[in-house]
């Protein structure tokens, strides 16, 4: 299991339009083989900054499966014009996780 | 619900020691009122880089509850010497989340 993480800096004033476009774009990523869920989080300290987290079965499901698909062209057209600067996308593997004791 | 996120850059060569110290430090954060789980992720592209994600009931549970506690002094002593540069910690609220269709 791989976690894709990207800090997204959206052009100030375009946050609502970005969030609406992101809702629409979500179906594109969710239709990918190996997709295991995603979330969009908005920063309290910097309200034009978002954190995108996507769970993938493997790195290649993202880098080849999704990015190599026609749906990625739609994703790009919907979202990439909101970003300034263009985000760095990184991938992570879990070291440890803990949940609260019941 | 608040997500605390911090990109942690660990001094190269100290990754294993950091991970062991982090396991030990986890009990300190988990004992905090309002703690709702955390995970440590390691970057594939930059193996000295980690992503810490902590779920909190509220911002203050982290900034006042945990950081104001004696356990935070232990956390700092266990972990802060591994970081170069010192990390920026940010807080996020959920915009949207989606899981795969069954």
Backbone of each chain as ProteinMPNN parsed JSONL, in Angstrom:
{"seq_chain_A": "XXXXXXXXXXXXXXXXXXXXXXXXXXXXXXXXXXXXXXXXXXXXXXXXXXXXXXXXXXXXXXXXXXXXXXXXXXXXXXXXXXXXXXXXXXXXXXXXXXXXXX", "coords_chain_A": {"N_chain_A": [[0.854, -1.198, 0.0], [0.552, 2.15, -0.9], [1.041, 5.574, -0.176], [0.144, 8.426, -1.782], [1.136, 11.773, -1.648], [0.509, 15.218, -1.826], [1.181, 18.615, -1.541], [-0.867, 21.221, -2.248], [-0.896, 24.319, -3.63], [-3.155, 26.742, -4.112], [-4.233, 29.31, -6.324], [-4.857, 32.393, -4.816], [-8.152, 33.261, -3.902], [-9.35, 31.53, -5.636], [-10.224, 29.305, -4.353], [-12.822, 28.187, -3.826], [-13.742, 27.536, -6.382], [-11.762, 25.737, -7.099], [-12.248, 23.677, -5.21], [-14.765, 22.792, -6.043], [-14.158, 21.888, -8.639], [-12.413, 19.903, -7.94], [-14.064, 18.034, -6.646], [-15.481, 17.136, -8.842], [-13.39, 16.046, -10.349], [-12.678, 13.936, -8.781], [-13.987, 11.534, -9.371], [-12.566, 10.653, -11.545], [-10.036, 9.819, -10.696], [-10.838, 7.893, -8.896], [-11.788, 5.886, -10.49], [-9.699, 4.321, -11.211], [-7.746, 1.376, -11.545], [-6.49, -0.21, -8.685], [-6.773, 1.95, -7.07], [-7.314, 3.146, -3.816], [-8.775, 4.903, -2.25], [-9.143, 8.393, -1.301], [-8.39, 11.703, -0.039], [-9.079, 15.152, 0.455], [-7.63, 17.801, 2.068], [-7.799, 20.892, 3.818], [-5.704, 23.625, 4.631], [-5.401, 25.109, 7.839], [-3.698, 27.178, 8.688], [-2.81, 28.304, 6.333], [-4.989, 29.179, 4.157], [-5.165, 28.883, 1.378], [-3.848, 26.634, 0.819], [-3.725, 23.159, 0.287], [-3.887, 19.672, 1.148], [-3.434, 16.798, -0.554], [-4.199, 13.446, -0.315], [-3.733, 10.224, -1.421], [-4.522, 6.845, -1.554], [-2.93, 4.028, -2.829], [-2.707, 0.798, -4.356], [-0.243, 0.081, -5.44], [2.834, 1.738, -6.403], [2.99, 1.938, -9.189], [0.362, 1.787, -9.974], [-0.462, 4.38, -9.655], [1.549, 5.968, -11.038], [1.814, 4.857, -13.572], [-0.673, 3.558, -14.209], [-2.778, 5.483, -13.562], [-1.669, 7.99, -14.412], [-1.055, 7.364, -16.987], [-3.462, 7.172, -18.218], [-6.424, 8.103, -20.132], [-8.141, 9.469, -18.513], [-6.468, 10.95, -16.895], [-5.746, 13.125, -18.428], [-8.086, 14.587, -18.419], [-8.301, 15.12, -15.686], [-6.035, 16.741, -15.332], [-6.764, 18.913, -16.974], [-8.943, 19.857, -15.562], [-7.848, 20.622, -13.082], [-5.099, 21.534, -12.995], [-4.64, 24.208, -13.65], [-5.223, 25.67, -11.418], [-3.068, 25.727, -9.711], [-0.312, 27.252, -8.104], [2.779, 27.576, -6.88], [3.446, 24.873, -9.257], [2.625, 21.708, -7.97], [4.699, 19.418, -6.024], [4.679, 15.985, -6.149], [4.711, 13.269, -3.977], [5.54, 9.933, -2.829], [4.732, 7.553, -0.331], [5.522, 5.001, 2.094], [4.039, 3.072, 4.669], [5.31, 3.349, 7.932], [4.596, 3.092, 10.648], [1.456, 2.851, 12.363], [-1.053, 4.003, 14.57], [-3.927, 3.729, 16.611], [-6.42, 5.259, 18.751], [-6.759, 3.949, 22.06], [-9.594, 2.001, 22.949]], "CA_chain_A": [[0.0, 0.0, 0.0], [1.35, 3.361, -1.107], [0.327, 6.829, 0.021], [0.561, 9.595, -2.574], [0.873, 13.019, -0.914], [0.888, 16.438, -2.546], [0.729, 19.905, -1.016], [-1.392, 21.963, -3.396], [-1.104, 25.74, -3.38], [-4.145, 27.227, -5.072], [-4.197, 30.763, -6.502], [-5.755, 33.011, -3.829], [-9.443, 33.672, -4.459], [-9.9, 30.465, -6.476], [-10.394, 28.113, -3.518], [-14.145, 27.565, -3.99], [-13.767, 26.941, -7.721], [-10.891, 24.555, -7.03], [-12.924, 22.593, -4.468], [-15.831, 22.265, -6.911], [-13.503, 21.125, -9.71], [-11.828, 18.7, -7.339], [-15.177, 17.085, -6.462], [-15.755, 16.572, -10.169], [-12.223, 15.268, -10.761], [-12.496, 12.776, -7.917], [-14.46, 10.324, -10.049], [-11.549, 10.228, -12.522], [-8.989, 9.066, -9.995], [-11.477, 6.747, -8.232], [-12.073, 4.847, -11.487], [-8.426, 3.696, -11.572], [-7.414, 0.099, -10.93], [-5.498, -0.034, -7.629], [-7.173, 3.103, -6.234], [-7.815, 2.68, -2.514], [-9.366, 5.982, -1.463], [-8.381, 9.642, -1.266], [-9.0, 12.796, 0.687], [-8.553, 16.498, 0.266], [-7.625, 18.509, 3.34], [-7.477, 22.315, 3.649], [-4.813, 24.085, 5.707], [-5.915, 26.162, 8.708], [-2.76, 28.298, 8.772], [-2.694, 28.892, 4.98], [-6.241, 28.687, 3.582], [-5.047, 28.557, -0.05], [-3.04, 25.413, 0.724], [-4.447, 21.902, 0.492], [-3.101, 18.437, 1.167], [-4.1, 15.673, -1.219], [-3.685, 12.131, 0.079], [-4.373, 9.16, -2.206], [-4.012, 5.506, -1.266], [-2.809, 3.174, -4.012], [-2.209, -0.564, -4.137], [1.186, 0.094, -5.774], [3.318, 2.978, -7.024], [2.705, 1.923, -10.624], [-1.064, 2.084, -10.187], [-0.55, 5.829, -9.824], [2.45, 6.609, -12.008], [1.547, 4.328, -14.909], [-2.098, 3.32, -14.411], [-3.578, 6.711, -13.627], [-1.055, 9.039, -15.24], [-1.049, 6.92, -18.382], [-4.839, 7.0, -18.694], [-7.107, 9.27, -20.718], [-8.749, 10.224, -17.419], [-5.49, 11.9, -16.349], [-5.817, 14.344, -19.243], [-9.241, 15.335, -17.907], [-7.878, 15.56, -14.345], [-5.101, 17.846, -15.569], [-7.511, 20.054, -17.52], [-9.822, 20.366, -14.507], [-7.202, 21.053, -11.829], [-3.724, 22.041, -12.965], [-4.586, 25.678, -13.78], [-5.418, 26.304, -10.104], [-1.879, 25.604, -8.857], [0.787, 28.208, -8.225], [3.497, 26.912, -7.972], [2.998, 23.521, -9.562], [2.987, 20.898, -6.787], [5.541, 18.226, -6.017], [3.941, 14.813, -5.68], [5.618, 12.247, -3.434], [4.911, 8.664, -2.448], [5.189, 7.11, 0.982], [5.094, 3.7, 2.62], [3.742, 3.171, 6.095], [6.275, 2.844, 8.918], [3.756, 2.636, 11.764], [0.184, 3.537, 12.583], [-1.633, 3.705, 15.876], [-5.248, 4.311, 16.829], [-6.643, 5.423, 20.192], [-7.291, 2.813, 22.82], [-11.038, 2.177, 23.13]], "C_chain_A": [[0.885, 1.242, 0.0], [0.468, 4.575, -0.836], [0.949, 7.88, -0.884], [0.212, 10.841, -1.774], [1.352, 14.194, -1.743], [0.322, 17.641, -1.814], [0.373, 20.765, -2.218], [-1.6, 23.418, -2.987], [-1.961, 26.318, -4.503], [-4.043, 28.752, -5.133], [-5.259, 31.397, -5.591], [-7.011, 33.536, -4.51], [-10.114, 32.581, -5.274], [-10.194, 29.192, -5.672], [-11.741, 27.416, -3.757], [-14.246, 26.876, -5.354], [-12.898, 25.686, -7.756], [-11.603, 23.399, -6.336], [-14.042, 21.975, -5.303], [-15.232, 21.406, -8.027], [-12.917, 19.825, -9.155], [-12.899, 17.626, -7.11], [-15.459, 16.358, -7.777], [-14.611, 15.635, -10.599], [-12.078, 13.977, -9.958], [-12.935, 11.467, -8.573], [-13.405, 9.775, -11.012], [-10.482, 9.374, -11.85], [-9.596, 7.784, -9.391], [-11.766, 5.598, -9.198], [-10.827, 4.038, -11.863], [-8.227, 2.378, -10.841], [-6.312, 0.324, -9.884], [-5.757, 1.174, -6.75], [-7.779, 2.59, -4.928], [-8.339, 3.805, -1.632], [-8.503, 7.229, -1.486], [-9.12, 10.671, -0.416], [-8.304, 14.094, 0.351], [-8.722, 17.228, 1.589], [-7.206, 19.959, 3.084], [-6.741, 22.848, 4.872], [-5.457, 25.213, 6.518], [-5.014, 27.391, 8.683], [-2.638, 29.037, 7.441], [-3.894, 28.417, 4.176], [-6.205, 28.439, 2.066], [-4.25, 27.276, -0.259], [-3.877, 24.192, 1.089], [-3.443, 20.756, 0.551], [-3.949, 17.349, 0.527], [-3.409, 14.39, -0.789], [-4.457, 11.074, -0.706], [-3.715, 7.829, -1.851], [-4.066, 4.662, -2.539], [-2.311, 1.793, -3.6], [-0.71, -0.624, -4.386], [1.541, 1.448, -6.377], [2.892, 3.059, -8.481], [1.224, 2.163, -10.92], [-1.271, 3.587, -10.36], [0.253, 6.313, -11.027], [2.222, 6.11, -13.428], [0.04, 4.227, -15.157], [-2.888, 4.611, -14.553], [-2.968, 7.73, -14.574], [-0.994, 8.666, -16.719], [-2.441, 6.817, -18.989], [-5.366, 8.284, -19.346], [-7.74, 10.12, -19.617], [-7.783, 11.242, -16.82], [-5.48, 13.209, -17.143], [-6.983, 15.227, -18.778], [-8.924, 15.932, -16.532], [-6.998, 16.815, -14.454], [-5.843, 19.1, -16.016], [-8.4, 20.686, -16.44], [-9.046, 21.1, -13.415], [-5.908, 21.841, -11.984], [-3.636, 23.563, -13.051], [-4.809, 26.402, -12.459], [-4.114, 26.433, -9.323], [-0.826, 26.657, -9.168], [1.576, 28.18, -6.93], [2.93, 25.513, -8.243], [3.502, 22.57, -8.473], [3.994, 19.784, -7.071], [4.721, 17.084, -5.433], [4.951, 13.788, -5.179], [4.825, 11.031, -2.995], [5.557, 8.151, -1.171], [4.75, 5.672, 1.247], [4.975, 3.814, 4.138], [4.869, 2.588, 6.948], [5.512, 2.298, 10.121], [2.486, 3.469, 11.83], [-0.357, 3.103, 13.928], [-2.997, 4.378, 15.95], [-5.482, 4.412, 18.332], [-7.114, 4.123, 20.825], [-8.78, 3.034, 23.062], [-11.382, 2.503, 24.582]], "O_chain_A": [[1.826, 1.365, 0.784], [-0.703, 4.603, -1.216], [2.136, 8.187, -0.77], [-0.905, 10.952, -1.269], [2.453, 14.176, -2.294], [-0.868, 17.687, -1.502], [1.203, 21.006, -3.094], [-2.395, 23.706, -2.093], [-1.557, 26.374, -5.664], [-3.796, 29.405, -4.119], [-6.418, 30.983, -5.599], [-6.942, 34.174, -5.56], [-11.303, 32.674, -5.578], [-10.391, 28.124, -6.251], [-11.792, 26.192, -3.876], [-14.771, 25.768, -5.461], [-13.265, 24.689, -8.378], [-11.566, 22.267, -6.819], [-14.24, 20.76, -5.27], [-15.74, 20.325, -8.323], [-12.927, 18.788, -9.82], [-12.658, 16.444, -7.357], [-15.646, 15.142, -7.813], [-14.855, 14.56, -11.146], [-11.428, 13.034, -10.408], [-12.325, 10.42, -8.354], [-13.359, 8.571, -11.265], [-10.078, 8.337, -12.375], [-8.957, 6.732, -9.377], [-11.965, 4.462, -8.768], [-10.891, 3.17, -12.733], [-8.509, 2.279, -9.647], [-5.312, 0.98, -10.174], [-5.033, 1.399, -5.78], [-8.643, 1.713, -4.933], [-8.35, 3.682, -0.407], [-7.288, 7.151, -1.665], [-10.305, 10.526, -0.117], [-7.121, 14.133, 0.015], [-9.814, 17.269, 2.157], [-6.357, 20.221, 2.232], [-7.113, 22.555, 6.008], [-5.995, 26.161, 5.947], [-5.504, 28.52, 8.66], [-2.393, 30.243, 7.415], [-3.832, 27.35, 3.566], [-7.134, 27.837, 1.527], [-4.006, 26.877, -1.398], [-4.629, 24.197, 2.063], [-2.314, 20.862, 0.072], [-5.037, 17.024, 1.003], [-2.188, 14.263, -0.888], [-5.686, 11.034, -0.661], [-2.489, 7.715, -1.852], [-5.086, 4.591, -3.224], [-1.585, 1.648, -2.616], [0.02, -1.289, -3.651], [0.667, 2.203, -6.803], [2.482, 4.118, -8.956], [0.872, 2.677, -11.981], [-2.142, 4.019, -11.115], [-0.277, 6.977, -11.918], [2.415, 6.859, -14.386], [-0.471, 4.727, -16.159], [-3.586, 4.813, -15.547], [-3.657, 8.273, -15.438], [-0.895, 9.532, -17.589], [-2.588, 6.419, -20.144], [-4.837, 9.377, -19.145], [-7.865, 11.336, -19.759], [-8.209, 12.273, -16.299], [-5.231, 14.276, -16.583], [-6.875, 16.453, -18.749], [-9.237, 17.09, -16.253], [-7.207, 17.805, -13.754], [-5.597, 20.198, -15.517], [-8.583, 21.903, -16.413], [-9.532, 22.095, -12.878], [-5.639, 22.734, -11.181], [-2.664, 24.151, -12.577], [-4.609, 27.614, -12.377], [-4.063, 27.188, -8.353], [-0.497, 26.917, -10.325], [1.092, 28.719, -5.934], [2.042, 25.043, -7.532], [4.673, 22.621, -8.097], [4.116, 19.288, -8.191], [4.142, 17.209, -4.353], [5.925, 13.476, -5.864], [3.609, 11.089, -2.814], [6.761, 8.293, -0.96], [3.754, 5.194, 0.704], [5.714, 4.553, 4.788], [5.324, 1.469, 6.709], [5.755, 1.173, 10.559], [2.451, 4.626, 11.411], [-0.141, 1.973, 14.366], [-3.192, 5.469, 15.413], [-4.816, 3.726, 19.107], [-7.783, 3.309, 20.189], [-9.189, 4.158, 23.354], [-12.554, 2.683, 24.914]]}, "seq_chain_B": "XXXXXXXXXXXXXXXXXXXXXXXXXXXXXXXXXXXXXXXXXXXXXXXXXXXXXXXXXXXXXXXXXXXXXXXXXXXXXXXXXXXXXXXXXXXXXXXXXXXXXX", "coords_chain_B": {"N_chain_B": [[-12.824, 17.557, 13.59], [-9.354, 17.438, 13.238], [-6.485, 17.425, 11.177], [-3.173, 17.012, 11.806], [-0.217, 17.722, 10.095], [3.106, 17.013, 9.192], [6.082, 17.341, 7.449], [8.947, 15.559, 7.816], [12.323, 15.89, 7.85], [14.952, 13.845, 8.175], [18.219, 13.532, 9.498], [20.597, 12.233, 7.287], [21.364, 8.789, 7.394], [20.521, 8.422, 9.943], [18.063, 7.255, 10.002], [17.089, 4.71, 10.913], [17.488, 4.845, 13.67], [15.898, 7.034, 14.226], [13.354, 5.994, 13.568], [13.076, 4.021, 15.525], [13.11, 5.599, 17.857], [10.868, 7.053, 17.353], [8.822, 5.154, 17.556], [8.915, 4.697, 20.286], [8.257, 7.262, 21.199], [5.656, 7.454, 20.41], [3.763, 6.583, 22.279], [3.623, 8.762, 23.955], [2.293, 10.826, 22.602], [-0.067, 9.541, 22.078], [-1.263, 9.36, 24.531], [-2.627, 11.645, 24.968], [-5.419, 13.741, 25.649], [-8.062, 13.912, 23.345], [-6.623, 12.93, 21.251], [-6.663, 11.163, 18.222], [-5.46, 9.134, 16.766], [-2.531, 8.251, 14.808], [-0.009, 8.304, 12.22], [3.094, 7.285, 10.761], [4.81, 7.884, 7.865], [7.064, 6.901, 5.275], [9.097, 8.405, 2.805], [9.281, 7.416, -0.603], [10.735, 8.555, -2.71], [12.563, 10.194, -1.445], [14.355, 8.948, 0.88], [15.108, 9.831, 3.427], [13.123, 11.365, 4.249], [10.084, 11.88, 5.97], [6.558, 11.586, 6.592], [4.458, 12.795, 8.954], [1.336, 12.184, 10.271], [-1.287, 13.202, 12.242], [-4.298, 12.699, 13.901], [-6.6, 14.804, 15.465], [-9.061, 15.757, 17.894], [-9.557, 18.481, 18.18], [-7.942, 21.604, 17.271], [-6.763, 22.784, 19.507], [-6.364, 20.642, 21.209], [-4.01, 19.627, 20.258], [-2.219, 21.92, 20.119], [-2.354, 23.149, 22.606], [-3.091, 21.164, 24.535], [-1.352, 18.855, 24.015], [1.18, 20.073, 23.396], [1.488, 21.633, 25.633], [1.976, 19.876, 27.631], [3.812, 17.779, 29.973], [4.65, 15.509, 28.7], [5.273, 16.369, 26.158], [7.779, 17.504, 26.419], [9.35, 15.25, 26.722], [8.868, 14.018, 24.25], [10.037, 15.905, 22.528], [12.7, 15.703, 23.383], [13.248, 13.11, 22.621], [12.971, 13.169, 19.819], [13.535, 15.626, 18.413], [16.197, 16.149, 17.807], [16.788, 14.704, 15.562], [16.021, 16.045, 13.295], [16.595, 17.934, 10.354], [16.172, 20.33, 8.064], [14.491, 21.981, 10.856], [11.149, 20.902, 11.245], [8.131, 22.228, 9.674], [4.991, 22.44, 11.066], [1.693, 21.824, 10.208], [-1.9, 22.336, 10.185], [-4.946, 20.779, 9.223], [-8.269, 20.753, 7.816], [-10.865, 18.539, 6.875], [-11.886, 18.477, 3.521], [-13.041, 16.805, 1.562], [-13.62, 13.268, 1.339], [-13.117, 10.076, -0.078], [-13.863, 6.667, -0.659], [-13.001, 3.469, -2.152], [-15.383, 2.014, -4.381], [-17.252, -0.846, -3.354]], "CA_chain_B": [[-11.619, 16.708, 13.483], [-8.23, 18.185, 12.682], [-5.326, 16.618, 10.803], [-1.845, 17.634, 11.897], [0.692, 17.136, 9.101], [4.456, 17.564, 9.217], [7.123, 16.655, 6.679], [10.097, 15.455, 8.705], [13.561, 15.519, 7.18], [15.842, 13.256, 9.174], [19.627, 13.551, 9.096], [20.887, 11.0, 6.551], [22.065, 7.784, 8.178], [19.889, 8.276, 11.265], [16.673, 6.85, 9.795], [16.684, 3.577, 11.764], [17.422, 5.355, 15.049], [14.7, 7.881, 14.296], [12.147, 5.158, 13.588], [12.996, 3.39, 16.849], [12.731, 6.646, 18.818], [9.482, 7.44, 17.077], [7.967, 4.112, 18.156], [8.897, 4.968, 21.724], [7.576, 8.539, 21.421], [4.241, 7.358, 20.03], [2.93, 6.46, 23.479], [3.486, 10.089, 24.571], [1.24, 11.579, 21.91], [-1.312, 8.762, 22.164], [-1.839, 9.513, 25.872], [-3.196, 12.993, 25.049], [-6.865, 13.879, 25.475], [-8.373, 14.419, 22.009], [-5.826, 12.194, 20.25], [-7.51, 10.238, 17.464], [-4.695, 8.229, 15.907], [-1.459, 8.871, 14.024], [0.81, 7.399, 11.419], [4.364, 7.771, 10.226], [5.008, 7.376, 6.51], [8.41, 7.192, 4.777], [9.057, 8.795, 1.39], [9.994, 6.553, -1.555], [11.661, 9.337, -3.546], [13.579, 10.78, -0.552], [14.241, 8.021, 2.011], [15.315, 10.489, 4.722], [11.95, 12.224, 4.497], [8.911, 11.205, 6.532], [5.333, 12.379, 6.748], [3.72, 12.487, 10.176], [-0.072, 12.584, 10.24], [-1.928, 12.959, 13.536], [-5.692, 13.141, 13.973], [-6.976, 15.407, 16.745], [-10.449, 16.214, 18.022], [-9.549, 19.927, 17.939], [-6.606, 22.215, 17.154], [-6.227, 23.053, 20.845], [-5.887, 19.382, 21.794], [-2.601, 19.525, 19.885], [-1.357, 23.081, 20.378], [-2.321, 23.429, 24.039], [-3.113, 19.924, 25.307], [-0.109, 18.077, 23.9], [2.403, 20.893, 23.498], [1.584, 22.178, 26.981], [2.127, 18.787, 28.595], [5.17, 17.308, 30.287], [5.009, 14.496, 27.702], [5.865, 17.036, 24.999], [9.214, 17.672, 26.688], [9.961, 13.942, 26.415], [8.746, 13.878, 22.795], [11.058, 16.783, 21.966], [14.028, 15.156, 23.694], [13.423, 11.881, 21.852], [12.853, 13.28, 18.359], [13.869, 16.858, 17.692], [17.592, 16.177, 17.35], [16.919, 13.994, 14.275], [15.489, 16.84, 12.181], [17.432, 18.952, 9.703], [15.878, 21.431, 8.974], [13.39, 21.752, 11.782], [9.946, 20.846, 10.408], [6.942, 23.07, 9.809], [3.799, 21.643, 11.367], [0.466, 22.511, 9.794], [-3.156, 21.671, 10.549], [-5.879, 20.746, 8.095], [-9.637, 20.241, 8.015], [-11.255, 17.719, 5.735], [-12.801, 19.017, 2.504], [-13.789, 15.643, 1.082], [-12.941, 11.976, 1.363], [-13.823, 9.064, -0.861], [-13.286, 5.327, -0.582], [-13.343, 2.723, -3.363], [-16.67, 1.301, -4.407], [-17.05, -2.261, -3.06]], "C_chain_B": [[-10.531, 17.466, 12.695], [-7.122, 17.191, 12.325], [-4.073, 17.474, 10.961], [-0.945, 16.946, 10.882], [2.045, 17.819, 9.194], [5.358, 16.704, 8.352], [8.396, 16.722, 7.511], [11.308, 15.033, 7.891], [14.58, 15.114, 8.236], [17.271, 13.282, 8.62], [19.989, 12.198, 8.474], [21.737, 10.059, 7.395], [21.419, 7.525, 9.531], [18.451, 7.772, 11.169], [16.24, 5.733, 10.746], [16.552, 4.023, 13.223], [16.195, 6.236, 15.234], [13.44, 7.029, 14.397], [11.973, 4.459, 14.936], [12.56, 4.404, 17.904], [11.279, 7.049, 18.613], [8.498, 6.433, 17.673], [7.798, 4.365, 19.652], [8.083, 6.236, 22.027], [6.073, 8.443, 21.171], [3.319, 7.271, 21.242], [2.677, 7.822, 24.117], [2.35, 10.876, 23.929], [-0.095, 10.858, 22.091], [-1.997, 8.914, 23.52], [-2.561, 10.85, 26.033], [-4.7, 12.967, 24.841], [-7.136, 14.501, 24.095], [-7.557, 13.79, 20.894], [-6.71, 11.163, 19.56], [-6.737, 9.355, 16.486], [-3.602, 8.968, 15.153], [-0.745, 7.822, 13.204], [2.074, 8.103, 10.972], [4.575, 7.083, 8.891], [6.415, 7.775, 6.049], [8.387, 7.39, 3.264], [9.872, 7.837, 0.517], [11.061, 7.331, -2.31], [12.822, 9.904, -2.728], [13.549, 9.992, 0.747], [14.56, 8.628, 3.377], [14.134, 11.373, 5.099], [10.765, 11.375, 4.959], [7.732, 12.165, 6.531], [4.632, 11.888, 8.01], [2.316, 13.044, 10.042], [-0.686, 12.217, 11.586], [-3.349, 13.514, 13.492], [-5.999, 13.614, 15.394], [-8.45, 15.781, 16.724], [-10.534, 17.71, 17.712], [-8.102, 20.401, 17.813], [-5.957, 22.362, 18.529], [-5.759, 21.775, 21.545], [-4.408, 19.16, 21.455], [-1.78, 20.695, 20.444], [-1.272, 23.416, 21.869], [-2.203, 22.13, 24.845], [-1.79, 19.178, 25.238], [1.126, 18.936, 24.109], [2.584, 21.519, 24.872], [1.849, 21.12, 28.04], [3.596, 18.468, 28.874], [5.619, 16.261, 29.267], [5.645, 15.123, 26.463], [7.357, 17.274, 25.192], [9.963, 16.377, 26.382], [9.984, 13.69, 24.908], [9.877, 14.655, 22.102], [12.442, 16.192, 22.162], [14.306, 13.9, 22.865], [13.642, 12.159, 20.368], [13.511, 14.5, 17.726], [15.296, 16.892, 17.169], [17.804, 15.438, 16.03], [16.643, 14.899, 13.079], [16.487, 17.872, 11.672], [16.855, 19.209, 8.318], [14.749, 21.081, 9.933], [12.064, 21.867, 11.026], [8.917, 21.947, 10.694], [5.745, 22.156, 10.03], [2.581, 22.45, 10.95], [-0.751, 21.676, 10.162], [-4.157, 21.821, 9.415], [-7.258, 20.309, 8.575], [-10.062, 19.546, 6.727], [-12.202, 18.482, 4.811], [-13.666, 17.895, 1.971], [-12.934, 14.394, 1.172], [-13.784, 10.997, 0.569], [-13.103, 7.728, -0.686], [-13.713, 4.544, -1.818], [-14.741, 2.12, -3.248], [-16.414, -0.185, -4.158], [-17.282, -3.139, -4.308]], "O_chain_B": [[-10.785, 18.042, 11.637], [-6.856, 16.244, 13.067], [-3.935, 18.523, 10.331], [-0.912, 15.717, 10.816], [2.13, 19.045, 9.265], [5.396, 15.483, 8.503], [8.864, 17.804, 7.865], [11.324, 13.949, 7.308], [15.008, 15.917, 9.065], [17.491, 13.08, 7.426], [19.721, 11.148, 9.058], [22.705, 10.478, 8.029], [21.726, 6.533, 10.192], [17.7, 7.851, 12.141], [15.153, 5.794, 11.32], [15.618, 3.626, 13.92], [15.535, 6.188, 16.272], [12.562, 7.306, 15.213], [10.854, 4.323, 15.429], [11.726, 4.092, 18.753], [10.557, 7.346, 19.565], [7.468, 6.815, 18.228], [6.702, 4.264, 20.203], [7.319, 6.275, 22.991], [5.306, 9.267, 21.669], [2.219, 7.823, 21.229], [1.641, 8.027, 24.75], [1.55, 11.51, 24.617], [-1.135, 11.501, 22.241], [-3.187, 8.626, 23.645], [-3.054, 11.158, 27.118], [-5.202, 12.26, 23.967], [-6.513, 15.497, 23.725], [-7.777, 14.085, 19.72], [-7.413, 10.392, 20.213], [-7.294, 8.883, 15.495], [-3.722, 10.164, 14.886], [-0.856, 6.621, 13.453], [2.124, 9.324, 10.825], [4.525, 5.857, 8.794], [6.9, 8.854, 6.389], [7.738, 6.637, 2.537], [11.005, 7.489, 0.852], [12.164, 6.829, -2.527], [13.927, 10.076, -3.244], [12.782, 10.337, 1.646], [14.303, 7.99, 4.398], [14.146, 12.042, 6.132], [10.488, 10.307, 4.413], [7.893, 13.384, 6.476], [4.261, 10.719, 8.118], [2.126, 14.222, 9.74], [-0.615, 11.067, 12.019], [-3.569, 14.658, 13.094], [-5.705, 12.935, 16.378], [-9.014, 16.082, 15.672], [-11.476, 18.156, 17.057], [-7.165, 19.698, 18.194], [-4.766, 22.102, 18.699], [-4.857, 21.822, 22.381], [-3.654, 18.589, 22.243], [-0.787, 20.497, 21.144], [-0.247, 23.907, 22.342], [-1.342, 22.001, 25.716], [-1.175, 18.898, 26.267], [2.012, 18.588, 24.89], [3.696, 21.894, 25.244], [1.936, 21.44, 29.226], [4.49, 18.838, 28.113], [6.812, 16.128, 28.993], [6.459, 14.488, 25.792], [8.118, 17.247, 24.224], [11.073, 16.403, 25.849], [10.978, 13.216, 24.359], [10.568, 14.138, 21.224], [13.259, 16.175, 21.242], [15.441, 13.651, 22.458], [14.42, 11.458, 19.721], [14.001, 14.411, 16.6], [15.581, 17.586, 16.193], [18.88, 15.531, 15.438], [16.999, 14.55, 11.953], [17.13, 18.581, 12.446], [17.033, 18.363, 7.441], [14.133, 20.02, 9.831], [11.866, 22.809, 10.258], [8.85, 22.505, 11.789], [5.519, 21.215, 9.269], [2.455, 23.624, 11.3], [-0.65, 20.476, 10.415], [-4.209, 22.848, 8.739], [-7.404, 19.608, 9.576], [-9.657, 19.933, 5.631], [-13.192, 19.06, 5.26], [-14.891, 18.017, 1.932], [-11.706, 14.444, 1.093], [-15.011, 11.085, 0.55], [-11.878, 7.682, -0.579], [-14.688, 4.915, -2.47], [-15.205, 1.768, -2.163], [-15.455, -0.736, -4.697], [-17.153, -4.361, -4.235]]}, "name": "protein", "num_of_chains": 2, "seq": "XXXXXXXXXXXXXXXXXXXXXXXXXXXXXXXXXXXXXXXXXXXXXXXXXXXXXXXXXXXXXXXXXXXXXXXXXXXXXXXXXXXXXXXXXXXXXXXXXXXXXXXXXXXXXXXXXXXXXXXXXXXXXXXXXXXXXXXXXXXXXXXXXXXXXXXXXXXXXXXXXXXXXXXXXXXXXXXXXXXXXXXXXXXXXXXXXXXXXXXXXXXX"}
